[in-house]
Amino acid sequence: MISRGRPASSSSDEDATLTAGRAVDGDTGTRWASKEGADPQWLRVDLGENSTVSRVKLLWEAAYAKGYRVEISADGTSWSPLAVEANGNGGTDEWTGLSGKGRYLRVYGTARSTAYGYSLFEVEAYGTSGSGPGPTDPPTDPPAGAFTVVGAGDIADRCDQDAAGCQHFKTADRAEAIDPDFYLTLGDNQYDDAHLADFKNYYDKSWGRFKANTYPVPGNHESYDDYENRDEKAYREYFGSRATPQGKMWYSYDRGNWHFVALNSNRFDEREQIDWLKADLASNGKKCVAAYWHEPLFSSGDHGNVPVSRPVWELLESAGAELVLNGHDHHYERFAPQTRDAKADPNGIVEIIGGAGGKDLYGAGDTVQPNSAKRIWDKFGVLKLDFTDTGFRSQFVGTDGTVLDTSPTYSCH
């Protein structure tokens, strides 16, 4: 597939939540819809210069096209037909055996099946990618304060790169390919008991290549190195000053207009960390706040909700935080903004679980939690987080580079 995550545009959008990009985000729960009652309407995807297209799959919503064309163009002006439908019946249309070459793919609706507009859950184009956006694209300046972060949790199994099924090298390769400004980990960086020798033999050979530019936190497996004393000794020895930049295994740092808080959920029952967090949030002068630790307050996975995280969530919520990142459950899950009581609230916190960093995946738990917007149980990958001075957007990127989920763009409170 060569269309997923590519730039997309349209003749019109029904509203700000039904834009063209929703039809190439890989999420069949989102969609593009044109304005109502008007013909023709179109959706266009930039595949990159000199792309070839051999197959196109369209997933229509109830407002489908009775008549439409699938077209391709080198310049976005002159279009050649790849497929023509004169009596469509909605559902899924799949056009195979196509022979198209160009930069832009367009679905051009000529006759609506309803009084509404045209609406597509997904446009999937298959073939060979071209060279990317070309010289005709107008230059764009990055948003103010823009930077990118990559993160994952539950990372290094005790396996070597050439071992069948070993995934942490693949997630490390994907993380490096994204080329972020820095990396963060979400705990359980090394399995099974996170001994120093295991860190050196496994994590260090994959994600260890980023150690000098990583802001880590420990997970429960890091505490198994010295379980009797609940001391993450090997974690501290391996990461050195990266693990304790402010003397403890919890710390904060700033980037742009964002304040990041890295916490140790193994020690949420210790007053010292909670008191530190209160003081840190009170002294923060940045507009936007993101926090991350291992065990999530909310999860639809095998471990489920972890109540020990609730006091920390309450402090972050009171401080107007935007984003919480966790691991622990071995899957990907994104929640819509919510409160400490799992009530949907646009001013609440977005929680994302990124526990698909390399260790075996767990799958679904007993209960899908309220406000869970997207769950992926069967894919390894990393979190890609794009921050600006005024907000953020997240993506879950599989080891093959496929963007498996894209969040809305959220504004800082």
Residue pairs with C-beta under 8 A, 6 or more apart in sequence:
1 124
1 125
1 126
1 402
2 47
2 48
2 51
2 53
2 125
2 126
2 127
2 128
2 129
3 24
3 45
3 47
3 105
3 123
3 124
3 125
4 24
4 25
4 26
4 124
4 402
4 403
5 24
5 25
5 26
5 395
5 402
5 403
5 406
6 24
6 45
6 46
6 47
6 48
7 21
7 45
7 46
7 133
8 20
8 21
8 23
8 24
8 32
8 43
8 44
8 45
8 46
8 123
9 20
9 43
9 44
9 46
10 19
10 20
10 32
10 34
10 41
10 42
10 43
10 44
11 34
11 40
11 41
11 42
11 43
12 34
12 35
12 38
12 41
12 117
13 19
13 20
13 32
13 33
13 34
13 35
14 33
14 34
14 35
14 36
14 117
14 119
15 33
17 408
18 31
18 32
18 33
18 119
19 32
20 32
20 43
20 44
20 45
21 32
21 406
22 30
22 31
22 32
23 31
23 32
23 43
23 120
23 121
23 122
23 123
24 45
24 122
24 123
25 403
25 405
25 406
26 122
26 402
26 403
26 404
26 405
26 406
27 374
27 405
27 406
28 59
28 121
28 122
29 121
29 373
29 374
30 121
31 61
31 119
31 120
31 121
32 43
32 119
32 120
33 61
33 63
33 116
33 117
33 118
33 119
34 41
34 43
34 109
34 117
34 118
34 119
35 41
35 117
36 115
36 116
36 117
37 115
37 116
37 117
38 117
39 109
39 110
39 111
39 112
40 108
40 109
40 110
41 109
41 117
41 118
42 106
42 107
42 108
42 109
43 106
43 107
43 118
43 120
43 123
44 76
44 104
44 105
44 106
45 104
45 105
45 106
45 123
45 125
46 103
46 104
46 133
47 53
47 102
47 103
47 104
47 105
47 125
47 127
47 129
47 130
48 103
48 129
48 130
48 131
48 132
48 133
48 134
49 74
49 103
49 130
49 131
49 132
49 133
49 134
50 101
50 102
50 103
50 130
50 131
51 101
51 102
51 103
51 127
51 128
51 129
51 130
52 99
52 100
52 101
52 127
52 128
52 130
53 72
53 82
53 98
53 100
53 101
53 102
53 105
53 125
53 126
53 127
54 96
54 97
54 98
54 99
54 100
54 126
54 127
55 94
55 95
55 96
55 97
55 98
55 125
55 126
55 127
56 70
56 82
56 83
56 94
56 95
56 98
56 105
56 123
56 124
56 125
56 126
57 92
57 93
57 94
57 95
57 122
57 123
57 124
57 126
58 70
58 92
58 93
58 94
58 107
58 120
58 122
58 123
58 124
59 92
59 120
59 121
59 122
59 123
59 124
60 88
60 90
60 91
60 92
60 93
60 119
60 120
60 121
61 119
61 120
61 121
62 90
62 114
62 119
63 112
63 113
63 114
63 116
63 117
63 118
63 119
64 88
64 89
64 90
64 91
64 113
64 114
64 118
64 119
65 85
65 88
65 107
65 109
65 110
65 111
65 112
65 113
65 118
66 85
66 87
66 88
66 111
66 112
66 113
67 85
67 86
67 87
67 88
67 109
67 110
67 111
68 84
68 85
68 88
68 107
68 108
68 109
68 110
68 111
68 118
69 81
69 82
69 83
69 84
69 85
69 106
69 107
69 108
69 110
70 81
70 82
70 83
70 84
70 95
70 98
70 105
70 106
70 107
70 108
71 79
71 80
71 81
71 82
71 105
71 106
71 107
71 108
72 79
72 80
72 82
72 100
72 101
72 102
72 104
72 105
72 106
73 79
73 80
73 102
73 103
73 104
73 106
74 101
74 102
74 103
74 104
75 103
75 104
75 136
76 103
76 104
76 136
79 106
79 108
80 100
80 102
82 95
82 98
82 100
83 95
83 98
85 93
88 113
90 113
100 127
103 130
103 134
105 123
105 125
107 120
107 123
109 118
112 118
143 388
143 389
143 390
144 388
144 389
144 390
145 256
145 257
145 387
145 388
145 389
146 256
146 386
146 387
146 388
147 180
147 181
147 255
147 256
147 386
147 387
148 178
148 179
148 180
148 181
148 384
148 385
148 386
148 387
149 180
149 181
149 182
149 183
149 184
149 384
149 385
149 387
150 175
150 178
150 180
150 183
150 184
150 382
150 383
150 384
150 385
151 183
151 184
151 185
151 186
151 292
151 325
151 354
151 382
151 383
151 385
152 171
152 175
152 185
152 186
152 327
152 354
152 355
152 356
152 357
152 358
152 381
152 382
152 383
153 185
153 186
153 187
153 188
153 189
153 219
153 294
153 326
153 327
153 328
153 354
153 355
153 357
154 186
154 187
154 188
154 219
154 327
154 328
154 330
154 355
154 356
154 357
154 358
154 359
155 168
155 171
155 185
155 188
155 189
155 190
155 203
155 206
155 207
155 357
155 358
155 359
156 168
156 189
156 190
156 191
156 198
156 199
156 202
156 203
156 206
156 207
156 358
156 359
157 166
157 167
157 168
157 191
157 202
157 358
157 359
157 360
158 191
158 192
158 198
158 201
158 202
159 165
159 166
159 168
159 202
160 166
160 202
160 205
161 169
161 205
161 206
166 358
167 358
167 359
167 380
167 399
168 202
168 203
168 206
168 207
168 357
168 358
168 359
169 205
169 206
169 358
170 358
170 380
170 399
171 206
171 207
171 356
171 357
171 358
171 380
171 381
171 382
171 399
172 206
172 207
172 209
172 210
173 399
174 381
174 382
174 397
174 398
174 399
174 400
174 401
175 183
175 207
175 210
175 382
176 209
176 210
177 401
178 382
178 384
178 397
180 384
181 255
182 213
182 214
182 215
182 255
183 207
183 210
183 213
183 214
183 215
184 214
184 215
184 216
184 217
184 260
184 262
184 292
184 325
185 207
185 214
185 215
185 216
185 217
185 357
186 217
186 219
186 292
186 293
186 294
186 325
186 326
186 327
186 354
186 355
186 357
187 217
187 218
187 219
187 220
187 221
187 222
187 265
187 293
187 294
187 295
187 327
187 328
188 194
188 219
188 220
188 221
188 222
188 294
188 327
188 328
188 355
188 359
189 199
189 203
189 207
189 216
189 218
189 219
189 222
189 235
190 198
190 199
190 202
190 203
190 221
190 222
190 234
190 235
190 238
191 198
191 221
191 359
192 198
192 221
192 224
193 221
193 224
193 225
193 227
194 221
194 222
194 224
194 225
194 232
194 234
194 235
195 225
195 234
196 225
196 233
196 234
196 237
196 238
198 234
199 208
199 234
199 235
199 238
200 238
203 238
204 211
204 238
206 358
207 214
207 357
211 239
211 242
212 242
214 239
214 242
215 242
215 253
215 260
215 262
216 235
216 239
216 242
216 243
216 262
217 249
217 250
217 262
217 263
217 264
217 265
217 292
217 293
217 294
218 232
218 235
218 243
218 249
218 264
218 266
218 294
219 265
219 266
219 294
219 295
219 327
219 328
220 265
220 266
220 294
220 295
220 328
222 232
222 234
222 235
222 266
223 230
223 231
223 232
223 266
225 231
225 232
225 233
225 234
225 235
226 232
226 233
226 234
230 266
230 267
232 243
232 249
232 264
232 266
235 243
235 249
236 243
236 244
236 249
243 249
244 251
245 251
245 253
246 252
248 264
248 272
248 273
248 276
249 264
249 267
250 261
250 262
250 263
250 264
250 267
250 273
250 276
250 277
251 262
252 259
252 260
252 261
252 262
252 280
252 284
253 259
253 260
253 262
254 260
254 286
255 387
256 387
256 388
256 389
257 286
257 287
257 288
257 388
257 389
257 390
257 412
258 286
258 288
258 289
258 290
258 387
259 284
259 285
259 286
259 288
259 289
259 290
260 290
260 291
260 292
261 277
261 280
261 281
261 289
261 290
261 291
261 292
261 316
262 291
262 292
262 293
263 273
263 277
263 291
263 292
263 293
263 312
264 273
264 293
264 294
265 293
265 294
265 295
265 306
265 308
265 309
265 312
266 294
267 273
268 274
268 293
268 308
268 309
268 311
268 312
269 308
274 311
274 312
274 315
277 312
277 315
278 315
281 289
281 315
281 316
281 319
284 319
287 389
287 390
287 412
288 322
288 387
288 389
288 390
288 391
288 392
288 412
288 413
289 316
289 319
289 320
289 321
289 322
289 323
290 321
290 322
290 323
290 324
290 325
290 392
291 312
291 316
291 321
291 323
291 324
291 325
292 324
292 325
292 326
293 309
293 312
293 326
294 326
294 327
294 328
295 303
295 306
295 308
295 309
295 326
295 328
296 305
296 306
296 309
296 324
296 326
296 327
296 328
296 329
296 351
296 353
297 305
297 306
297 307
297 309
297 310
297 312
297 313
297 324
297 326
297 340
297 351
298 305
298 335
298 338
298 342
298 351
298 369
298 371
298 372
299 305
299 306
299 326
299 328
299 329
299 333
299 353
299 365
299 369
300 333
300 364
300 365
300 367
300 368
300 369
300 372
300 375
301 329
301 330
301 331
301 333
301 353
301 355
301 362
301 363
301 364
301 365
302 329
302 330
302 362
302 363
302 364
302 365
303 328
303 329
303 362
303 365
304 329
304 365
304 366
304 367
305 369
306 328
309 326
310 340
313 324
313 340
313 349
314 340
316 324
316 349
317 339
317 340
317 348
317 349
320 347
320 413
321 349
321 413
322 349
322 350
322 391
322 392
322 410
322 412
322 413
323 349
323 350
323 351
323 352
323 385
323 392
323 410
324 349
324 350
324 351
324 352
325 351
325 352
325 353
325 354
325 383
326 351
326 352
326 353
326 354
326 355
327 353
327 354
327 355
327 357
328 353
328 355
329 353
329 355
329 362
329 365
330 355
330 356
330 359
330 360
330 361
330 362
331 353
331 355
331 356
331 361
331 362
331 363
331 364
331 375
331 376
331 377
332 352
332 353
332 354
332 355
332 356
332 374
332 375
332 376
332 379
332 381
332 396
332 404
332 405
333 352
333 353
333 372
333 374
333 375
333 376
334 350
334 351
334 352
334 353
334 372
334 373
334 374
334 394
334 396
334 405
334 407
335 350
335 351
335 352
335 369
335 371
335 372
335 373
336 344
336 350
336 371
336 372
336 373
337 344
337 345
337 346
337 347
337 348
337 349
337 350
337 371
337 410
338 344
338 345
338 348
338 349
338 351
338 370
338 371
339 345
339 348
339 349
342 369
342 370
342 371
343 370
344 370
344 371
347 413
350 394
350 407
350 410
352 383
352 394
352 407
354 382
354 383
354 396
355 362
356 376
356 379
356 380
356 381
356 396
357 380
357 382
358 380
361 377
361 378
361 379
361 380
362 377
363 377
363 378
364 375
364 377
368 375
373 407
374 396
374 405
376 396
376 404
376 405
379 396
379 398
379 399
379 404
380 398
380 399
381 396
381 397
381 398
381 399
381 404
382 396
382 397
383 394
383 395
383 396
383 397
384 394
384 395
384 396
384 397
385 392
385 393
385 394
385 395
386 392
386 393
386 394
386 395
390 411
390 412
391 409
391 410
391 411
391 412
392 409
392 410
392 412
393 406
393 407
393 408
393 409
393 410
394 406
394 407
395 403
395 404
395 405
395 406
395 407
396 403
396 404
396 405
397 403
397 404
398 404
